[in-house]
């Protein structure tokens, strides 16, 4: 995992705790995207998926 991605996740989680209700959906979407990116990195590292095209 990259340090930058982990830092981004922590920053978004902090923002989500103290955000304006109007911004909540946008911040949650960004946080969900960061979680998905982290899951792909972990899966690639563990060999569950390959980042190379199938052909």
N, C-alpha and C positions, 0 to 999 in steps of 0.2 A: 504494500500500500504506500501511497505517496503521502508525505508529510503535508503537502499543500492541500490535498483532498480531505484529509482528516481535519486540518485546521478550518477548512471551508465548512465542513459539516458542523463542527463545534460552534463556529460563528453563526451559522444559520439557525442552529438550535437556540442559541442565546437570543437572537433577533426574534424568533418565534415566541419566546416567553414574554417579550416586552414590546410586541408590535401593536400597531393600530389595527383594529379589526378589518379595516378596508385593505390592508396589506397582507393579511394572514394567508389568503389563498395563494398569492404569488410566492411568498416565502416558503410555504409548504410544498409547492410545486418544485421550487429550486432544491429544497431539501430532499424530496423524493428522487429527483434526478441525481443528486450527489450520492445517495444511498445506492442507486442502481449502478452508477459508475464504479463505486467501491465493490459491489458484488461481482461485477464483470472482472475487475482486477484480481480479486480473490480467486474466482473460478479459473482464470487463466493461470494463476500461480500454482493452484492445486492440480492443474491438468484436467479439470472437468470440461473445459471448452478450449478451443483453439482460436487464436486471433487471425489465423491464415484462412484465406478463402478455400472452399471445399473442392475447387477444381485444380 
